[in-house]
Amino acid sequence: MSDSSSRPAPPPDPARGVFLGDLAHDLSTPLTAIHGATELLLAGAYGPLDPEQRALVLEVLASTRELRVYVQDVADLGALDTGRLVFASALVDVAGIVGELRTTLSATAAKRSVAFALESHLDGTTIASDDRRLRQIFSALFGYAVKASKRGSQITANVAQRDGRLRAEVRCTGITASDPRSLFADRRDPTPGVPKQYRGPGLGLPLVGRLVAAWGGRVSAEQHDGTLVLSVELPVR
């Protein structure tokens, strides 16, 4: 069994942060143009699309949206390195976020023949937090489990609020890592204990680790009895 909750966060790297911020800006400009043009095509601005054309345009739109998420991840990593990342504080419907992710990830899991269950155990309907960051962290945490698990795996996840903390946990039977701590490690750290196919999409869990640390929370990764357990704890403001 291995736990990453006490793993120290990497030091900021201002030079890298500036580079990543500029890179994200340069990438977002053409992606925004592609996204806008694709939406115009779907709206019929240049004439009707036949079913095959529409399917192709929808695929381009989906890919563009996914790339925009990755570019935003790069921008966030740059902000972390320069110390400019800011967390908002407003009333957030956490149960609503969990419900949206349940719908989206259940469909993805079904396509991969993975059993996926996500529940929420919350004291209230809203809390003071950062809506976008919560979505970002939960999506990366639960999405990693779905995308990295083998076919036929079982995944159970939950989000709970207690004692002034918000805790998200996911348990999956289809991922094996000799060093679970490396899953949340910064990409500057080598991850020899984690096969490449299990390191997750994009910046994924490493970015989660950085965001949670900056938020004053903690992450944990354990492997025991054939089950990988990943968790995130965040303070409720």
Buried (B, 14 or more C-beta within 10 A) or exposed (E): EBBBEEBEBBEBBEEBBEBBBEBBEEBBEEBEEBBEBBEEBBEEEEEEBEEEEBEEBBEBBEEBEEBBBBBBBBBBBBBBBBEEBEBEEEEBBBBEBBEBBBEBBBEBBEEBEBBBEBEBEBEEEEBEBBBEBBBBBBBBBBBBBBBBBBEEBBBBBBBBBEEEEBBBBBBBBBBBBEBBBBBBBBBEEEBEBBEEEBBBBBBBBBBBBBBBBBBEBBBBBBBEEEBBBBBBBBEBB
